[in-house]
Amino acid sequence: MLKLKICGMRRPEDIEIANKYKPDYVGFVFAQSPRKVSYEQAKELSELLSDEIVPVGVFVNEHMKLIVDLFK
């Protein structure tokens, strides 16, 4: 089965579009990138996300403990 993820969510407008089209996942980029968001921004944006969509994080060379702690 095909699953769809849209990555690089940065603004409430991005979340509105995701909520309209209902991908399976939306990604928040925490790695160094023009689309990078802070953990606080991602939390605020994910609260606007439809319950049908799973938020995911994109990390590069991050310590596993930090990643696990963020998603508790």
Biopython code that builds the backbone (N, CA, C, O; Angstrom):
import numpy as np
from Bio.PDB.StructureBuilder import StructureBuilder

atoms = [
    (1, "MET", "N", (0.842, -1.181, 0.000)),
    (1, "MET", "CA", (0.000, 0.000, 0.000)),
    (1, "MET", "C", (0.885, 1.242, 0.000)),
    (1, "MET", "O", (1.859, 1.316, 0.748)),
    (2, "LEU", "N", (0.550, 2.194, -0.823)),
    (2, "LEU", "CA", (1.302, 3.439, -0.934)),
    (2, "LEU", "C", (0.936, 4.382, 0.206)),
    (2, "LEU", "O", (-0.242, 4.546, 0.524)),
    (3, "LYS", "N", (1.927, 4.991, 0.812)),
    (3, "LYS", "CA", (1.730, 6.007, 1.851)),
    (3, "LYS", "C", (2.338, 7.303, 1.347)),
    (3, "LYS", "O", (3.345, 7.292, 0.639)),
    (4, "LEU", "N", (1.720, 8.429, 1.718)),
    (4, "LEU", "CA", (2.188, 9.731, 1.263)),
    (4, "LEU", "C", (2.632, 10.583, 2.446)),
    (4, "LEU", "O", (1.921, 10.695, 3.445)),
    (5, "LYS", "N", (3.828, 11.190, 2.323)),
    (5, "LYS", "CA", (4.330, 12.126, 3.328)),
    (5, "LYS", "C", (4.670, 13.436, 2.627)),
    (5, "LYS", "O", (5.319, 13.448, 1.582)),
    (6, "ILE", "N", (4.222, 14.531, 3.218)),
    (6, "ILE", "CA", (4.603, 15.860, 2.742)),
    (6, "ILE", "C", (5.536, 16.439, 3.792)),
    (6, "ILE", "O", (5.203, 16.474, 4.977)),
    (7, "CYS", "N", (6.698, 16.890, 3.359)),
    (7, "CYS", "CA", (7.718, 17.352, 4.295)),
    (7, "CYS", "C", (7.937, 18.853, 4.188)),
    (7, "CYS", "O", (7.587, 19.484, 3.190)),
    (8, "GLY", "N", (8.523, 19.408, 5.240)),
    (8, "GLY", "CA", (8.903, 20.816, 5.221)),
    (8, "GLY", "C", (7.827, 21.756, 5.729)),
    (8, "GLY", "O", (7.778, 22.918, 5.328)),
    (9, "MET", "N", (6.966, 21.266, 6.607)),
    (9, "MET", "CA", (5.910, 22.109, 7.171)),
    (9, "MET", "C", (6.541, 23.219, 8.022)),
    (9, "MET", "O", (7.325, 22.943, 8.929)),
    (10, "ARG", "N", (6.187, 24.484, 7.718)),
    (10, "ARG", "CA", (6.780, 25.607, 8.453)),
    (10, "ARG", "C", (5.762, 26.635, 8.914)),
    (10, "ARG", "O", (6.021, 27.388, 9.852)),
    (11, "ARG", "N", (4.600, 26.674, 8.260)),
    (11, "ARG", "CA", (3.637, 27.744, 8.535)),
    (11, "ARG", "C", (2.245, 27.157, 8.743)),
    (11, "ARG", "O", (1.958, 26.056, 8.273)),
    (12, "PRO", "N", (1.387, 27.882, 9.439)),
    (12, "PRO", "CA", (0.002, 27.412, 9.587)),
    (12, "PRO", "C", (-0.666, 27.162, 8.229)),
    (12, "PRO", "O", (-1.502, 26.268, 8.100)),
    (13, "GLU", "N", (-0.295, 27.956, 7.221)),
    (13, "GLU", "CA", (-0.864, 27.761, 5.883)),
    (13, "GLU", "C", (-0.480, 26.394, 5.309)),
    (13, "GLU", "O", (-1.267, 25.776, 4.591)),
    (14, "ASP", "N", (0.725, 25.925, 5.625)),
    (14, "ASP", "CA", (1.154, 24.595, 5.174)),
    (14, "ASP", "C", (0.272, 23.519, 5.799)),
    (14, "ASP", "O", (-0.113, 22.554, 5.138)),
    (15, "ILE", "N", (-0.040, 23.696, 7.069)),
    (15, "ILE", "CA", (-0.883, 22.732, 7.779)),
    (15, "ILE", "C", (-2.298, 22.746, 7.207)),
    (15, "ILE", "O", (-2.919, 21.692, 7.066)),
    (16, "GLU", "N", (-2.808, 23.922, 6.879)),
    (16, "GLU", "CA", (-4.143, 24.019, 6.271)),
    (16, "GLU", "C", (-4.209, 23.200, 4.983)),
    (16, "GLU", "O", (-5.183, 22.485, 4.745)),
    (17, "ILE", "N", (-3.180, 23.306, 4.165)),
    (17, "ILE", "CA", (-3.146, 22.547, 2.909)),
    (17, "ILE", "C", (-3.070, 21.051, 3.196)),
    (17, "ILE", "O", (-3.766, 20.257, 2.563)),
    (18, "ALA", "N", (-2.227, 20.670, 4.148)),
    (18, "ALA", "CA", (-2.124, 19.254, 4.514)),
    (18, "ALA", "C", (-3.471, 18.739, 5.024)),
    (18, "ALA", "O", (-3.892, 17.643, 4.656)),
    (19, "ASN", "N", (-4.140, 19.514, 5.859)),
    (19, "ASN", "CA", (-5.440, 19.091, 6.381)),
    (19, "ASN", "C", (-6.469, 18.934, 5.261)),
    (19, "ASN", "O", (-7.363, 18.092, 5.347)),
    (20, "LYS", "N", (-6.344, 19.732, 4.233)),
    (20, "LYS", "CA", (-7.272, 19.651, 3.099)),
    (20, "LYS", "C", (-7.051, 18.373, 2.289)),
    (20, "LYS", "O", (-8.011, 17.703, 1.908)),
    (21, "TYR", "N", (-5.780, 18.034, 2.026)),
    (21, "TYR", "CA", (-5.468, 16.918, 1.132)),
    (21, "TYR", "C", (-5.191, 15.601, 1.856)),
    (21, "TYR", "O", (-5.121, 14.554, 1.212)),
    (22, "LYS", "N", (-5.037, 15.631, 3.152)),
    (22, "LYS", "CA", (-4.924, 14.440, 3.998)),
    (22, "LYS", "C", (-3.826, 13.439, 3.601)),
    (22, "LYS", "O", (-4.131, 12.278, 3.332)),
    (23, "PRO", "N", (-2.555, 13.870, 3.561)),
    (23, "PRO", "CA", (-1.497, 12.869, 3.380)),
    (23, "PRO", "C", (-1.462, 11.973, 4.622)),
    (23, "PRO", "O", (-2.043, 12.315, 5.652)),
    (24, "ASP", "N", (-0.793, 10.848, 4.527)),
    (24, "ASP", "CA", (-0.681, 9.958, 5.686)),
    (24, "ASP", "C", (0.203, 10.569, 6.767)),
    (24, "ASP", "O", (-0.047, 10.398, 7.960)),
    (25, "TYR", "N", (1.243, 11.286, 6.334)),
    (25, "TYR", "CA", (2.218, 11.872, 7.251)),
    (25, "TYR", "C", (2.568, 13.286, 6.800)),
    (25, "TYR", "O", (2.495, 13.602, 5.613)),
    (26, "VAL", "N", (2.945, 14.125, 7.744)),
    (26, "VAL", "CA", (3.601, 15.391, 7.405)),
    (26, "VAL", "C", (4.902, 15.444, 8.191)),
    (26, "VAL", "O", (4.967, 15.011, 9.341)),
    (27, "GLY", "N", (5.939, 15.982, 7.554)),
    (27, "GLY", "CA", (7.258, 16.007, 8.163)),
    (27, "GLY", "C", (7.681, 17.397, 8.598)),
    (27, "GLY", "O", (7.452, 18.392, 7.910)),
    (28, "PHE", "N", (8.306, 17.428, 9.761)),
    (28, "PHE", "CA", (8.916, 18.644, 10.286)),
    (28, "PHE", "C", (10.424, 18.436, 10.239)),
    (28, "PHE", "O", (10.939, 17.460, 10.787)),
    (29, "VAL", "N", (11.128, 19.349, 9.587)),
    (29, "VAL", "CA", (12.570, 19.215, 9.378)),
    (29, "VAL", "C", (13.306, 19.873, 10.543)),
    (29, "VAL", "O", (13.161, 21.070, 10.791)),
    (30, "PHE", "N", (14.096, 19.071, 11.249)),
    (30, "PHE", "CA", (14.904, 19.573, 12.358)),
    (30, "PHE", "C", (16.381, 19.650, 11.986)),
    (30, "PHE", "O", (17.185, 20.211, 12.731)),
    (31, "ALA", "N", (16.735, 19.088, 10.841)),
    (31, "ALA", "CA", (18.115, 19.150, 10.352)),
    (31, "ALA", "C", (18.365, 20.524, 9.738)),
    (31, "ALA", "O", (17.425, 21.242, 9.395)),
    (32, "GLN", "N", (19.636, 20.882, 9.605)),
    (32, "GLN", "CA", (19.986, 22.172, 9.009)),
    (32, "GLN", "C", (19.443, 22.233, 7.586)),
    (32, "GLN", "O", (19.828, 21.435, 6.732)),
    (33, "SER", "N", (18.558, 23.174, 7.341)),
    (33, "SER", "CA", (17.879, 23.279, 6.047)),
    (33, "SER", "C", (17.105, 24.585, 6.006)),
    (33, "SER", "O", (16.772, 25.132, 7.058)),
    (34, "PRO", "N", (16.811, 25.097, 4.823)),
    (34, "PRO", "CA", (15.942, 26.283, 4.742)),
    (34, "PRO", "C", (14.547, 26.009, 5.314)),
    (34, "PRO", "O", (13.837, 26.942, 5.688)),
    (35, "ARG", "N", (14.157, 24.736, 5.383)),
    (35, "ARG", "CA", (12.842, 24.370, 5.921)),
    (35, "ARG", "C", (12.888, 23.989, 7.397)),
    (35, "ARG", "O", (11.893, 23.516, 7.946)),
    (36, "LYS", "N", (14.028, 24.191, 8.036)),
    (36, "LYS", "CA", (14.184, 23.814, 9.443)),
    (36, "LYS", "C", (13.205, 24.584, 10.327)),
    (36, "LYS", "O", (12.980, 25.779, 10.133)),
    (37, "VAL", "N", (12.621, 23.868, 11.312)),
    (37, "VAL", "CA", (11.770, 24.497, 12.325)),
    (37, "VAL", "C", (12.319, 24.152, 13.700)),
    (37, "VAL", "O", (13.031, 23.162, 13.868)),
    (38, "SER", "N", (11.985, 24.969, 14.670)),
    (38, "SER", "CA", (12.361, 24.662, 16.051)),
    (38, "SER", "C", (11.400, 23.601, 16.586)),
    (38, "SER", "O", (10.342, 23.355, 16.008)),
    (39, "TYR", "N", (11.785, 22.982, 17.689)),
    (39, "TYR", "CA", (10.915, 21.985, 18.304)),
    (39, "TYR", "C", (9.614, 22.641, 18.761)),
    (39, "TYR", "O", (8.547, 22.032, 18.685)),
    (40, "GLU", "N", (9.707, 23.876, 19.233)),
    (40, "GLU", "CA", (8.518, 24.602, 19.686)),
    (40, "GLU", "C", (7.579, 24.892, 18.511)),
    (40, "GLU", "O", (6.365, 24.729, 18.630)),
    (41, "GLN", "N", (8.143, 25.319, 17.384)),
    (41, "GLN", "CA", (7.319, 25.577, 16.192)),
    (41, "GLN", "C", (6.611, 24.303, 15.741)),
    (41, "GLN", "O", (5.424, 24.327, 15.414)),
    (42, "ALA", "N", (7.338, 23.203, 15.727)),
    (42, "ALA", "CA", (6.749, 21.935, 15.292)),
    (42, "ALA", "C", (5.615, 21.521, 16.219)),
    (42, "ALA", "O", (4.587, 21.022, 15.762)),
    (43, "LYS", "N", (5.797, 21.722, 17.504)),
    (43, "LYS", "CA", (4.738, 21.380, 18.468)),
    (43, "LYS", "C", (3.498, 22.223, 18.206)),
    (43, "LYS", "O", (2.387, 21.694, 18.158)),
    (44, "GLU", "N", (3.678, 23.524, 18.037)),
    (44, "GLU", "CA", (2.543, 24.419, 17.771)),
    (44, "GLU", "C", (1.840, 24.041, 16.470)),
    (44, "GLU", "O", (0.611, 23.990, 16.417)),
    (45, "LEU", "N", (2.608, 23.781, 15.433)),
    (45, "LEU", "CA", (2.013, 23.427, 14.146)),
    (45, "LEU", "C", (1.314, 22.071, 14.200)),
    (45, "LEU", "O", (0.248, 21.898, 13.609)),
    (46, "SER", "N", (1.906, 21.115, 14.904)),
    (46, "SER", "CA", (1.294, 19.785, 14.965)),
    (46, "SER", "C", (-0.037, 19.816, 15.707)),
    (46, "SER", "O", (-0.892, 18.959, 15.481)),
    (47, "GLU", "N", (-0.220, 20.795, 16.591)),
    (47, "GLU", "CA", (-1.504, 20.935, 17.286)),
    (47, "GLU", "C", (-2.615, 21.373, 16.329)),
    (47, "GLU", "O", (-3.794, 21.172, 16.623)),
    (48, "LEU", "N", (-2.255, 21.965, 15.191)),
    (48, "LEU", "CA", (-3.230, 22.384, 14.178)),
    (48, "LEU", "C", (-3.550, 21.258, 13.195)),
    (48, "LEU", "O", (-4.471, 21.370, 12.386)),
    (49, "LEU", "N", (-2.788, 20.183, 13.275)),
    (49, "LEU", "CA", (-2.875, 19.091, 12.316)),
    (49, "LEU", "C", (-4.079, 18.195, 12.606)),
    (49, "LEU", "O", (-4.377, 17.895, 13.762)),
    (50, "SER", "N", (-4.758, 17.775, 11.555)),
    (50, "SER", "CA", (-5.872, 16.836, 11.681)),
    (50, "SER", "C", (-5.403, 15.565, 12.389)),
    (50, "SER", "O", (-4.269, 15.126, 12.204)),
    (51, "ASP", "N", (-6.284, 14.981, 13.199)),
    (51, "ASP", "CA", (-5.952, 13.738, 13.906)),
    (51, "ASP", "C", (-5.706, 12.572, 12.949)),
    (51, "ASP", "O", (-5.122, 11.562, 13.340)),
    (52, "GLU", "N", (-6.143, 12.707, 11.712)),
    (52, "GLU", "CA", (-5.967, 11.649, 10.715)),
    (52, "GLU", "C", (-4.551, 11.619, 10.142)),
    (52, "GLU", "O", (-4.179, 10.657, 9.470)),
    (53, "ILE", "N", (-3.762, 12.657, 10.400)),
    (53, "ILE", "CA", (-2.426, 12.785, 9.810)),
    (53, "ILE", "C", (-1.376, 12.606, 10.905)),
    (53, "ILE", "O", (-1.479, 13.201, 11.978)),
    (54, "VAL", "N", (-0.377, 11.791, 10.629)),
    (54, "VAL", "CA", (0.683, 11.507, 11.599)),
    (54, "VAL", "C", (1.856, 12.462, 11.371)),
    (54, "VAL", "O", (2.407, 12.512, 10.272)),
    (55, "PRO", "N", (2.246, 13.227, 12.412)),
    (55, "PRO", "CA", (3.429, 14.076, 12.268)),
    (55, "PRO", "C", (4.702, 13.248, 12.445)),
    (55, "PRO", "O", (4.758, 12.354, 13.289)),
    (56, "VAL", "N", (5.719, 13.553, 11.643)),
    (56, "VAL", "CA", (7.013, 12.882, 11.761)),
    (56, "VAL", "C", (8.120, 13.925, 11.741)),
    (56, "VAL", "O", (7.930, 15.039, 11.254)),
    (57, "GLY", "N", (9.269, 13.554, 12.269)),
    (57, "GLY", "CA", (10.418, 14.450, 12.290)),
    (57, "GLY", "C", (11.512, 13.962, 11.363)),
    (57, "GLY", "O", (11.700, 12.759, 11.181)),
    (58, "VAL", "N", (12.230, 14.904, 10.780)),
    (58, "VAL", "CA", (13.383, 14.598, 9.933)),
    (58, "VAL", "C", (14.624, 15.099, 10.667)),
    (58, "VAL", "O", (14.773, 16.296, 10.912)),
    (59, "PHE", "N", (15.506, 14.170, 11.013)),
    (59, "PHE", "CA", (16.709, 14.474, 11.781)),
    (59, "PHE", "C", (17.935, 13.990, 11.016)),
    (59, "PHE", "O", (17.843, 13.064, 10.210)),
    (60, "VAL", "N", (19.070, 14.610, 11.267)),
    (60, "VAL", "CA", (20.340, 14.154, 10.705)),
    (60, "VAL", "C", (21.364, 14.134, 11.833)),
    (60, "VAL", "O", (21.646, 15.164, 12.446)),
    (61, "ASN", "N", (21.913, 12.963, 12.099)),
    (61, "ASN", "CA", (22.967, 12.790, 13.107)),
    (61, "ASN", "C", (22.584, 13.334, 14.479)),
    (61, "ASN", "O", (23.421, 13.910, 15.173)),
    (62, "GLU", "N", (21.335, 13.155, 14.870)),
    (62, "GLU", "CA", (20.875, 13.622, 16.182)),
    (62, "GLU", "C", (20.958, 12.463, 17.169)),
    (62, "GLU", "O", (20.814, 11.304, 16.782)),
    (63, "HIS", "N", (21.189, 12.771, 18.430)),
    (63, "HIS", "CA", (21.240, 11.741, 19.466)),
    (63, "HIS", "C", (19.852, 11.149, 19.668)),
    (63, "HIS", "O", (18.864, 11.876, 19.769)),
    (64, "MET", "N", (19.788, 9.827, 19.727)),
    (64, "MET", "CA", (18.511, 9.137, 19.863)),
    (64, "MET", "C", (17.761, 9.569, 21.120)),
    (64, "MET", "O", (16.534, 9.659, 21.098)),
    (65, "LYS", "N", (18.466, 9.834, 22.204)),
    (65, "LYS", "CA", (17.806, 10.242, 23.446)),
    (65, "LYS", "C", (17.027, 11.538, 23.242)),
    (65, "LYS", "O", (15.900, 11.655, 23.724)),
    (66, "LEU", "N", (17.594, 12.497, 22.549)),
    (66, "LEU", "CA", (16.897, 13.756, 22.294)),
    (66, "LEU", "C", (15.637, 13.511, 21.465)),
    (66, "LEU", "O", (14.581, 14.076, 21.749)),
    (67, "ILE", "N", (15.752, 12.678, 20.452)),
    (67, "ILE", "CA", (14.597, 12.385, 19.599)),
    (67, "ILE", "C", (13.487, 11.736, 20.420)),
    (67, "ILE", "O", (12.327, 12.135, 20.323)),
    (68, "VAL", "N", (13.832, 10.755, 21.212)),
    (68, "VAL", "CA", (12.836, 10.067, 22.041)),
    (68, "VAL", "C", (12.209, 11.040, 23.031)),
    (68, "VAL", "O", (10.992, 11.028, 23.217)),
    (69, "ASP", "N", (13.012, 11.872, 23.662)),
    (69, "ASP", "CA", (12.488, 12.839, 24.634)),
    (69, "ASP", "C", (11.524, 13.832, 23.991)),
    (69, "ASP", "O", (10.556, 14.251, 24.627)),
    (70, "LEU", "N", (11.770, 14.208, 22.758)),
    (70, "LEU", "CA", (10.897, 15.161, 22.063)),
    (70, "LEU", "C", (9.503, 14.604, 21.841)),
    (70, "LEU", "O", (8.524, 15.350, 21.846)),
    (71, "PHE", "N", (9.413, 13.314, 21.650)),
    (71, "PHE", "CA", (8.131, 12.719, 21.285)),
    (71, "PHE", "C", (7.433, 12.031, 22.442)),
    (71, "PHE", "O", (6.539, 11.212, 22.228)),
    (72, "LYS", "N", (7.826, 12.348, 23.646)),
    (72, "LYS", "CA", (7.131, 11.804, 24.828)),
    (72, "LYS", "C", (5.896, 12.610, 25.104)),
    (72, "LYS", "O", (5.169, 12.319, 26.054)),
]
sb = StructureBuilder()
sb.init_structure("model")
sb.init_model(0)
sb.init_chain("A")
sb.init_seg("    ")
for serial, (resi, resn, name, xyz) in enumerate(atoms, 1):
    if name == "N":
        sb.init_residue(resn, " ", resi, " ")
    sb.init_atom(name, np.array(xyz, "f"), 0.0, 1.0, " ", f" {name:<3s}", serial, name[0])
structure = sb.get_structure()
